[in-house]
Amino acid sequence: MKLKNISMIIVFMLLCSGCSFDKSSLLKGNIFDFFRKNEPVKSTPESLYSLGTAEYQNGSYKKARGFYVRLKEEYPLHELSILAELGIADSFYSDKEYVEAEIAYRDFTTFYPTNENVPYAFYQVGMCHYVQIGAIDRDQTETIKARREFEKLVARFPQSKFSILAEKMIRECKSKFAEHEFYVGNFYFKQEKYDAALKRFEAIARDYAGVGLDLKVEAYIAETKARLAEEEKAQKLKEEKEKTKIEAKTKAKTKDKEASKP
């Protein structure tokens, strides 16, 4: 009787303190099971992936990455772990952490070379560079890198739907680089450095035909050549005048010498 009273007192004290407990143990009358710690419910691979996808779609990329990392760590051999790897890369990309995203996409292509999503990962590597392309008057290293990655994708997976997208992006990269080269060429043109300008314009005509600059570049090439011809003509005229001047001085000196002879 005393033991029963003590048990009731303990339960009453815990109820008043707001502590959590296993009610089923109390209903069964087992006071000792009441103090036993319940094991946490472990999330399934499907639930972790679903939670990560939901957070990603809501724009919570860091939270999404957390669920994908858990899935990868807790179920490394599950098939969804592979998609979680891609989800981690996507979360970095959408969060504008392009360096980390590129590393993650490259790791995916390295560790899962036969996976059907490899072309997508290759495409995204290119996009990591493309979205960082600067203004027309800035360094175009990212343009060059983006084009290189898209060309790799087309060469390796020519039948992939992402190669079709990559071909479009290659044209975009060519156009951006050609615009940059024209900007530089035009700068030299305005500075009257026509030799340097002509090299830029001719390079565009040779390497970037069909990107929308053909007519403009052709006109600038013609005008630059005309101005170079004028410069050359002016230079020749100047040289002839200098030559005539020197010859005149030489004749004058010769004449003076002859005149001074006894």
C-alpha positions in Angstrom: 0.0 0.0 0.0 2.8 2.4 0.9 4.6 1.6 -2.4 1.5 2.4 -4.3 1.1 5.7 -2.5 4.8 6.6 -3.2 4.3 5.8 -6.9 1.2 8.1 -7.1 3.2 10.9 -5.4 6.0 10.6 -7.9 3.6 10.7 -10.9 1.8 13.7 -9.4 5.1 15.6 -9.0 6.2 14.9 -12.5 2.8 16.0 -13.9 3.2 19.3 -12.0 6.8 19.8 -13.2 5.8 19.6 -16.9 8.2 16.7 -17.7 7.5 14.5 -20.7 6.8 10.8 -20.1 5.4 7.7 -21.6 1.7 7.7 -20.8 1.2 4.1 -22.0 3.5 2.9 -19.2 1.4 4.6 -16.7 -1.8 3.2 -18.1 -0.3 -0.3 -18.0 0.6 0.4 -14.4 4.3 -0.2 -14.9 6.1 2.6 -13.0 9.6 1.4 -13.9 8.9 1.6 -17.7 7.9 5.1 -17.0 11.5 6.1 -16.4 12.9 4.2 -19.5 14.2 6.5 -22.2 12.5 6.2 -25.5 14.6 5.6 -28.6 14.3 8.5 -31.2 12.6 7.6 -34.4 15.1 7.5 -37.3 14.1 9.2 -40.5 13.9 7.1 -43.6 15.9 8.0 -46.8 12.7 8.9 -48.6 11.5 11.3 -45.8 15.0 13.0 -45.7 15.0 13.4 -49.4 11.4 14.7 -49.4 12.2 17.2 -46.6 15.3 18.4 -48.5 13.3 18.9 -51.7 10.5 20.7 -49.9 13.0 23.1 -48.3 14.8 23.6 -51.6 11.5 24.5 -53.4 10.7 27.0 -50.6 14.1 28.7 -51.2 15.7 27.5 -47.9 18.8 26.1 -49.6 20.9 25.8 -46.5 18.2 23.8 -44.7 17.7 21.6 -47.8 21.4 20.9 -47.9 21.2 19.8 -44.3 18.7 17.1 -45.1 20.6 16.0 -48.1 23.8 15.7 -46.1 22.0 13.7 -43.4 20.7 11.3 -46.1 24.2 10.9 -47.6 25.7 10.3 -44.2 23.0 8.0 -42.7 22.3 6.0 -45.8 25.4 6.2 -48.0 24.5 3.0 -49.9 20.9 4.0 -50.7 20.1 5.0 -54.2 18.7 8.3 -53.0 22.1 9.1 -51.6 23.2 9.7 -55.2 20.4 12.2 -55.8 21.3 13.8 -52.5 24.8 14.5 -53.8 23.2 16.4 -56.7 20.8 18.1 -54.3 23.8 19.4 -52.3 25.4 20.8 -55.5 22.1 22.4 -56.6 21.6 24.0 -53.2 25.1 25.6 -53.4 24.3 26.9 -56.9 20.9 28.3 -56.0 22.5 30.0 -53.0 25.0 31.6 -55.4 27.9 29.8 -53.8 29.4 29.0 -57.2 32.8 27.8 -56.2 31.3 25.2 -53.8 28.7 24.3 -56.4 31.3 23.6 -59.1 33.3 21.4 -56.7 30.1 19.4 -55.8 29.1 19.0 -59.5 32.6 17.9 -60.4 32.6 15.4 -57.6 29.3 14.0 -58.8 30.7 13.4 -62.3 33.8 11.8 -60.8 32.1 9.4 -58.4 29.1 8.5 -60.5 30.4 8.6 -64.1 27.7 6.3 -65.4 24.8 8.0 -63.8 22.1 9.4 -66.1 22.4 12.9 -64.4 26.1 13.3 -65.3 25.3 15.5 -68.4 23.2 17.8 -66.2 26.2 18.1 -63.8 28.5 18.9 -66.7 26.0 21.6 -67.8 25.8 23.1 -64.3 29.6 23.3 -64.1 29.5 25.5 -67.2 26.7 27.6 -65.7 28.7 28.2 -62.5 31.1 30.1 -64.8 28.5 31.6 -67.1 26.6 33.4 -64.3 29.8 35.0 -63.2 30.6 36.6 -66.5 31.3 40.3 -66.0 30.5 43.4 -68.1 31.8 43.8 -71.6 34.7 46.0 -70.5 35.8 43.5 -67.9 38.1 40.4 -67.9 36.4 37.6 -69.8 38.1 34.6 -68.1 34.7 33.3 -66.9 33.4 33.4 -70.5 36.3 31.3 -71.7 35.9 28.8 -68.8 32.1 28.5 -69.4 32.5 27.9 -73.1 35.2 25.2 -72.4 32.9 23.3 -70.1 29.9 23.5 -72.5 32.1 22.2 -75.3 33.2 19.3 -73.1 29.6 18.3 -72.5 28.7 18.4 -76.2 31.8 16.4 -77.1 31.2 13.7 -74.5 27.4 13.5 -74.6 26.3 14.7 -78.1 22.9 13.0 -77.8 21.9 14.5 -74.5 19.2 17.1 -74.2 21.7 19.2 -72.1 24.1 19.2 -75.1 21.4 21.0 -77.0 21.2 23.6 -74.2 25.0 23.7 -74.1 25.3 24.5 -77.8 23.0 27.5 -77.2 25.2 28.6 -74.3 28.4 28.2 -76.5 26.9 30.6 -79.0 26.1 33.0 -76.1 29.7 32.7 -74.9 31.1 33.4 -78.3 28.8 36.4 -78.7 29.9 37.9 -75.3 33.6 37.3 -76.1 33.2 38.8 -79.6 31.5 41.9 -78.1 34.4 42.2 -75.6 36.9 42.0 -78.4 35.0 44.6 -80.4 34.9 46.9 -77.4 38.7 46.6 -77.1 39.2 47.0 -80.8 37.0 50.1 -80.9 39.0 51.5 -78.0 42.2 51.2 -80.0 40.4 52.7 -83.0 39.4 55.8 -81.1 43.0 56.1 -79.8 44.2 56.0 -83.4 46.1 52.8 -82.7 44.9 51.3 -86.0 47.3 48.3 -86.2 46.1 47.0 -82.8 42.5 47.8 -83.7 42.7 45.9 -87.0 44.1 42.8 -85.3 41.1 42.7 -83.0 38.6 43.3 -85.8 40.1 40.6 -88.0 40.2 38.1 -85.2 36.5 38.6 -84.6 35.8 38.2 -88.4 37.9 35.0 -88.4 36.9 33.3 -85.1 33.4 34.7 -84.3 31.6 34.8 -87.6 27.8 34.5 -87.4 27.4 35.9 -83.8 25.7 39.1 -85.0 28.7 41.4 -85.5 29.6 40.5 -89.1 28.4 43.7 -90.8 29.7 46.0 -88.2 33.1 44.3 -88.0 33.4 44.3 -91.8 32.7 48.1 -91.9 35.3 48.7 -89.2 37.9 46.6 -90.9 37.4 48.6 -94.1 37.6 51.9 -92.3 40.6 50.9 -90.3 42.5 49.8 -93.4 41.6 53.1 -95.1 43.0 55.0 -92.1 46.1 52.9 -92.1 46.6 53.6 -95.8 46.2 57.3 -95.1 48.8 57.1 -92.3 51.1 55.2 -94.6 50.7 57.8 -97.3 51.2 60.6 -94.9 54.3 58.9 -93.5 55.8 58.4 -97.0 55.1 62.0 -97.9 56.8 63.1 -94.6 59.8 60.9 -95.4 60.0 62.3 -98.9 60.0 65.8 -97.6 62.7 65.0 -95.1 64.7 63.3 -97.8 64.3 66.4 -100.1 65.3 68.7 -97.2 68.4 66.6 -96.5 69.3 66.5 -100.2 68.9 70.3 -100.4 71.1 70.8 -97.4 73.7 68.5 -98.8 73.8 70.3 -102.2 74.0 73.6 -100.5 77.0 72.5 -98.4 78.7 71.1 -101.6 78.1 74.3 -103.4 79.5 76.4 -100.5 82.6 74.2 -100.4 83.2 74.6 -104.2 82.7 78.3 -103.9 85.2 78.6 -101.1 88.0 76.9 -103.2 90.7 79.3 -104.4 
